[in-house]
Amino acid sequence: MRDYSLVKKCLAFGLLLFPVLSILAFALHFHSLPAFFHFKWTRPPYDAARLFDALAGGRGHGFVVAHFIIYLAVPFLLLTILVLSWYLLQTNQMLALLGAALGITGCLAMAGVIASWLSFAAVGHVTPEYYDGAKAALVELTKMQGILGLNTGASYCIFIGLIILAAGLMMGKQFPRVHMLLIMAGCILFIFFMDMDNWMLIGTVLLGLGLIPVAKRLRR
């Protein structure tokens, strides 16, 4: 019984690691507080040339660290999917399995997306005589096409799955309604404002707040 209790406490701790790590990673994208409050409603085209200049000029450490932290957070997001699915399985098996399937698929795709972006940092080691070609290659690699586009699109399944799980748990009255609504609101922000760091940071905060009662129940 003591070992089982320890496992539950570790799961409860891991459940909150995803929002904590994600908040840290998104915060690293902002060099000042005013930059955080510069909200946009549509995602601008990605400036791959600017990323190349930063990486080639030795200023890409923030990019690498932020994406590596997100990479570390993905397993804890998968844990969140599994825990919520396990609770929902007790009252609504169909929604639990659907939410789990979508969430797991999205987590696998998200891991592939982040790994791809981390691999792009290798262009920072290109010697100056090859800068033009390397920059052109990075511009093509970062376009939402091919495997990167496929994985990016599939990664949205995470948040669709979480919405389904939270909705099912709310209907079953297994957790407070307001916390499940917070999870759904956070996921909606991710779906509509993906790659817009200030919106995603807010979405992560909402997710973290929504998971608090789930973590508390696990500890008990």
C-alpha positions as CSV (number, residue, x, y, z in Angstrom):
1,M,0.0,0.0,0.0
2,R,2.9,2.3,0.8
3,D,4.5,1.8,-2.6
4,Y,1.1,2.3,-4.3
5,S,0.7,5.6,-2.5
6,L,4.2,6.7,-3.6
7,V,3.3,5.9,-7.2
8,K,0.1,8.0,-7.0
9,K,2.1,10.9,-5.5
10,C,4.6,10.7,-8.3
11,L,1.8,10.6,-10.9
12,A,0.2,13.7,-9.3
13,F,3.5,15.5,-9.4
14,G,4.1,14.5,-13.0
15,L,0.6,15.7,-14.0
16,L,1.6,19.3,-13.1
17,L,5.0,19.1,-14.7
18,F,3.7,19.6,-18.2
19,P,2.1,23.1,-17.5
20,V,5.1,24.1,-15.3
21,L,7.7,23.2,-18.0
22,S,5.6,24.6,-20.8
23,I,5.1,27.9,-19.0
24,L,8.9,28.1,-18.6
25,A,9.5,27.3,-22.2
26,F,7.0,29.8,-23.6
27,A,8.3,32.5,-21.2
28,L,11.8,32.1,-22.7
29,H,10.5,33.4,-26.0
30,F,9.9,36.9,-24.5
31,H,12.8,39.3,-23.9
32,S,10.6,41.7,-22.0
33,L,7.2,42.0,-20.3
34,P,5.8,44.4,-22.9
35,A,6.6,41.8,-25.6
36,F,4.3,39.3,-23.9
37,F,1.4,41.7,-24.1
38,H,1.8,42.1,-27.9
39,F,-1.2,39.9,-28.8
40,K,-2.0,39.0,-32.4
41,W,-5.2,37.4,-33.8
42,T,-3.6,35.8,-36.8
43,R,-0.3,34.0,-37.0
44,P,2.3,35.8,-39.1
45,P,4.4,34.0,-41.7
46,Y,7.4,32.3,-39.9
47,D,10.6,34.2,-40.4
48,A,13.0,31.4,-41.0
49,A,15.7,33.8,-42.3
50,R,15.7,35.6,-38.9
51,L,16.0,32.2,-37.1
52,F,19.0,31.3,-39.3
53,D,20.7,34.6,-38.5
54,A,20.3,34.0,-34.8
55,L,21.6,30.5,-35.0
56,A,24.5,31.3,-37.2
57,G,25.4,34.3,-35.1
58,G,25.5,32.3,-31.9
59,R,22.2,33.8,-30.5
60,G,20.1,30.7,-30.9
61,H,20.5,29.3,-27.4
62,G,17.1,30.5,-26.2
63,F,15.5,28.8,-29.2
64,V,17.2,25.5,-28.4
65,V,16.6,25.6,-24.7
66,A,12.9,26.6,-25.0
67,H,12.2,23.8,-27.5
68,F,14.2,21.2,-25.5
69,I,12.1,22.1,-22.4
70,I,8.9,21.6,-24.5
71,Y,10.4,18.3,-25.7
72,L,10.9,17.2,-22.1
73,A,7.3,18.2,-21.3
74,V,5.7,16.0,-23.9
75,P,5.9,12.7,-21.9
76,F,4.1,14.5,-19.0
77,L,1.4,15.6,-21.4
78,L,1.0,12.0,-22.4
79,L,0.7,11.1,-18.7
80,T,-2.1,13.7,-18.4
81,I,-4.0,12.1,-21.3
82,L,-3.7,8.7,-19.7
83,V,-4.7,9.8,-16.2
84,L,-7.8,11.7,-17.5
85,S,-8.7,8.7,-19.7
86,W,-8.4,6.3,-16.7
87,Y,-10.8,8.4,-14.7
88,L,-13.3,8.8,-17.5
89,L,-13.1,5.1,-18.3
90,Q,-15.0,4.4,-15.1
91,T,-18.1,6.3,-16.4
92,N,-17.9,6.6,-20.2
93,Q,-15.7,4.1,-22.0
94,M,-16.4,5.3,-25.5
95,L,-15.4,8.9,-24.8
96,A,-12.4,7.7,-22.7
97,L,-11.1,5.6,-25.6
98,L,-11.7,8.3,-28.2
99,G,-10.0,11.0,-26.1
100,A,-7.1,8.7,-25.3
101,A,-6.6,7.6,-29.0
102,L,-6.6,11.2,-30.2
103,G,-4.4,12.4,-27.4
104,I,-1.8,9.7,-27.8
105,T,-1.7,10.2,-31.5
106,G,-1.2,14.0,-31.0
107,C,1.5,13.4,-28.4
108,L,3.5,11.2,-30.8
109,A,3.1,13.8,-33.6
110,M,4.1,16.7,-31.2
111,A,7.3,14.9,-30.2
112,G,8.1,14.6,-33.9
113,V,7.4,18.3,-34.5
114,I,9.6,19.4,-31.7
115,A,12.4,17.0,-32.6
116,S,12.3,18.4,-36.1
117,W,12.7,22.0,-34.9
118,L,15.5,21.0,-32.6
119,S,17.3,19.4,-35.5
120,F,17.1,22.7,-37.5
121,A,19.5,24.2,-34.9
122,A,22.3,22.3,-36.7
123,V,22.4,25.0,-39.4
124,G,24.2,27.2,-36.8
125,H,27.3,25.1,-37.4
126,V,27.5,25.9,-41.1
127,T,30.6,27.8,-42.2
128,P,30.1,31.3,-43.6
129,E,30.8,30.4,-47.2
130,Y,27.7,28.1,-47.2
131,Y,25.3,30.6,-45.4
132,D,23.2,31.4,-48.5
133,G,22.5,27.8,-49.2
134,A,21.9,26.9,-45.6
135,K,19.5,29.7,-45.1
136,A,17.5,28.7,-48.3
137,A,17.4,25.1,-47.0
138,L,16.1,26.3,-43.6
139,V,13.4,28.4,-45.2
140,E,12.2,25.3,-47.1
141,L,12.5,23.0,-44.1
142,T,10.4,25.2,-41.9
143,K,7.5,25.5,-44.3
144,M,4.3,23.6,-43.2
145,Q,4.6,20.9,-45.8
146,G,5.7,17.3,-46.0
147,I,6.2,15.4,-42.8
148,L,6.6,18.6,-40.8
149,G,3.2,19.7,-42.0
150,L,1.6,16.3,-41.4
151,N,3.0,16.1,-37.8
152,T,2.0,19.6,-37.0
153,G,-1.5,19.0,-38.2
154,A,-1.7,15.7,-36.2
155,S,-0.4,17.4,-33.1
156,Y,-3.7,19.3,-32.8
157,C,-5.3,15.9,-31.8
158,I,-3.8,16.4,-28.4
159,F,-6.1,19.3,-27.6
160,I,-9.1,17.7,-29.3
161,G,-8.6,14.6,-27.2
162,L,-8.2,16.7,-24.0
163,I,-11.4,18.6,-24.8
164,I,-13.3,15.3,-25.2
165,L,-11.9,13.9,-21.9
166,A,-12.6,17.1,-19.9
167,A,-16.1,17.3,-21.4
168,G,-16.7,13.6,-20.4
169,L,-15.4,14.1,-16.9
170,M,-17.6,17.2,-16.5
171,M,-20.7,15.4,-17.7
172,G,-19.9,12.6,-15.3
173,K,-19.4,15.1,-12.5
174,Q,-16.2,13.5,-11.5
175,F,-14.3,16.8,-11.1
176,P,-15.5,20.4,-10.5
177,R,-17.2,21.8,-13.6
178,V,-15.1,25.0,-13.6
179,H,-11.8,23.1,-13.7
180,M,-12.9,21.0,-16.7
181,L,-14.0,24.2,-18.4
182,L,-10.5,25.7,-17.8
183,I,-8.9,22.6,-19.4
184,M,-11.2,23.0,-22.4
185,A,-10.6,26.8,-22.7
186,G,-6.8,26.2,-22.5
187,C,-7.1,23.6,-25.3
188,I,-9.2,26.0,-27.5
189,L,-6.5,28.7,-27.2
190,F,-3.9,26.2,-28.4
191,I,-6.0,25.1,-31.3
192,F,-6.7,28.7,-32.5
193,F,-3.4,30.3,-31.6
194,M,-0.8,27.5,-32.2
195,D,2.8,28.9,-32.4
196,M,1.7,32.2,-30.8
197,D,3.6,32.0,-27.6
198,N,1.7,34.5,-25.4
199,W,-1.6,32.8,-26.2
200,M,-0.2,29.4,-25.7
201,L,1.3,30.5,-22.3
202,I,-2.2,31.6,-21.2
203,G,-3.6,28.3,-22.5
204,T,-1.0,26.4,-20.5
205,V,-1.9,28.3,-17.3
206,L,-5.6,27.4,-17.8
207,L,-4.7,23.8,-18.3
208,G,-2.5,23.8,-15.2
209,L,-5.3,25.3,-13.1
210,G,-7.8,22.8,-14.5
211,L,-5.5,19.8,-13.6
212,I,-5.1,20.8,-9.9
213,P,-8.2,18.9,-8.6
214,V,-7.1,15.8,-10.6
215,A,-3.6,16.0,-9.0
216,K,-5.2,16.4,-5.6
217,R,-7.4,13.3,-6.1
218,L,-4.4,11.3,-7.2
219,R,-2.5,12.2,-4.0
220,R,-5.4,11.1,-1.9
